[in-house]
Amino acid sequence: MSSTLSLAQPAYTTNFMKTILQLVYNSSSSSYPQPTGYQINVLSSGSTVDQTTNVKISGYGDQYTNNNEVTTVTFLATFSNTNSYQFNEVQFYTQINGQNNLEVADFIFTSAVSKPSGYVLVLSISFSISTSLQYIDAVQDALQLCGSSCSQEQCGYFISKMDLYFLPFSFLNFIFIYLLGITLNYLESLSNIQQQAQEWANTIQNCENTCASVSTSSQSSNCIQCLNNAISIASSNPIAIGIVAGNPSSLSTYLPGNKIYVRPYPICNGNGVLYQASVSNSSVNVVSQNQVELKITFSISETIAPGYAVVVIIPSIGNPYYTAGIFSLNINSPVSQPTFAFTITLSQS
């Protein structure tokens, strides 16, 4: 017997959403170890009627879809109670060494479900996160930014000088799977991943050589094509491809580090200097049950002129860089030591 259930409200807990954002900045991996197990509680009107720790990862998917990176982790939970009961709520916890650690989700259904006597309950639960490619594929972001201001050749030269060799996945999607217990061994064991990772790494190396040799605007097309090829190779499994290519000793080295960098660029030129930002404030705030925000205020010791764009860069603990997007600046005169207010929002519906 199987049932498809309707939810009375979104399931992710605000604590889970807050934890994702807390790991973006100003957190250490030792404060957030990966889970060693899971517990699922089944409740009726707030009282537990069944529970299990027999929970396994049964599926994983990560790909670029409709201009988003969509990452899904699926769990299969098997219970042992053969008595009859009704339930209208399911709670999902990660565990550390047998103790409940983080409540990921609280599923409250619009109507009660009846489990008859003589059967055990088996639940398949999928969790997903989606991040716009605008904050992952810096090449397309840069093309869109300069397309209205520069010639096609200028735009290509701009991109070839931007050093856009970022990880091919979102730091939010990575933190999501990290907190749900996808391990380095799991990623390394995925089908064909070693070959795909090697192909992506070789392509990135080729792009670095190709783009570094660009000296005029007319020479930039090969650089752009190479960078697009790299994104295409990563598109079928970006997190696993990017991480396996890096051959890390620990998955936690891909958690964001405690730094933010900003690289200002004159649009249509592309030459820019990397600055470490000085962070004056960071906070994670619950806006509603469905929305949590990370707000970071930071500045750089540089003067930025009109016609500039900035790339916001978040290095991982192990130093590979994430991009948080490329942004044009709406200014009419030079600004000395500019301050930026940067907001990342997680929402569910």
MOCOR-V199129 format. One record per residue. N is the residue number from 1. SS is DSSP state (a for helix, b for strand, c for the rest). Layout:
n={N:N}
ss={SS:SS}
This chain:
n={1:2:3:4:5:6:7:8:9:10:11:12:13:14:15:16:17:18:19:20:21:22:23:24:25:26:27:28:29:30:31:32:33:34:35:36:37:38:39:40:41:42:43:44:45:46:47:48:49:50:51:52:53:54:55:56:57:58:59:60:61:62:63:64:65:66:67:68:69:70:71:72:73:74:75:76:77:78:79:80:81:82:83:84:85:86:87:88:89:90:91:92:93:94:95:96:97:98:99:100:101:102:103:104:105:106:107:108:109:110:111:112:113:114:115:116:117:118:119:120:121:122:123:124:125:126:127:128:129:130:131:132:133:134:135:136:137:138:139:140:141:142:143:144:145:146:147:148:149:150:151:152:153:154:155:156:157:158:159:160:161:162:163:164:165:166:167:168:169:170:171:172:173:174:175:176:177:178:179:180:181:182:183:184:185:186:187:188:189:190:191:192:193:194:195:196:197:198:199:200:201:202:203:204:205:206:207:208:209:210:211:212:213:214:215:216:217:218:219:220:221:222:223:224:225:226:227:228:229:230:231:232:233:234:235:236:237:238:239:240:241:242:243:244:245:246:247:248:249:250:251:252:253:254:255:256:257:258:259:260:261:262:263:264:265:266:267:268:269:270:271:272:273:274:275:276:277:278:279:280:281:282:283:284:285:286:287:288:289:290:291:292:293:294:295:296:297:298:299:300:301:302:303:304:305:306:307:308:309:310:311:312:313:314:315:316:317:318:319:320:321:322:323:324:325:326:327:328:329:330:331:332:333:334:335:336:337:338:339:340:341:342:343:344:345:346:347:348:349}
ss={c:c:c:c:c:c:b:c:c:c:c:b:c:a:a:a:a:a:a:a:a:a:c:c:c:c:c:c:a:a:a:c:c:c:c:c:b:b:b:b:b:b:b:b:c:c:b:b:b:b:b:b:c:c:b:b:b:b:b:b:b:b:b:b:b:c:c:b:b:b:b:b:b:b:b:b:b:b:c:c:c:c:c:c:b:b:b:b:b:b:b:b:b:b:b:b:c:c:b:b:b:b:b:b:b:b:b:b:b:b:b:b:b:b:b:c:c:c:c:c:c:b:b:b:b:b:b:b:b:b:b:b:a:a:a:c:c:a:a:a:a:a:a:a:a:a:a:c:c:c:c:a:a:a:a:a:a:a:a:a:c:c:c:c:c:c:c:c:c:c:a:a:a:a:a:a:a:a:a:a:c:c:c:a:a:a:a:a:c:c:c:c:a:a:a:a:a:a:a:a:a:a:a:a:a:a:a:a:a:a:a:a:c:c:c:c:a:a:a:c:a:a:a:a:a:a:a:a:a:a:a:a:a:a:c:c:c:a:a:a:a:a:a:a:a:a:c:c:c:c:a:a:a:a:c:b:c:c:c:c:b:b:b:b:b:b:c:c:c:c:c:b:b:b:b:b:c:b:b:b:b:b:b:b:b:b:b:b:c:c:b:b:b:b:b:b:b:b:b:c:c:c:b:b:c:c:c:b:b:b:b:b:b:b:b:b:c:c:c:c:b:b:b:b:b:b:b:b:c:c:c:c:c:c:b:b:c:c:b:b:b:b:b:b:b:b:b:c:c}
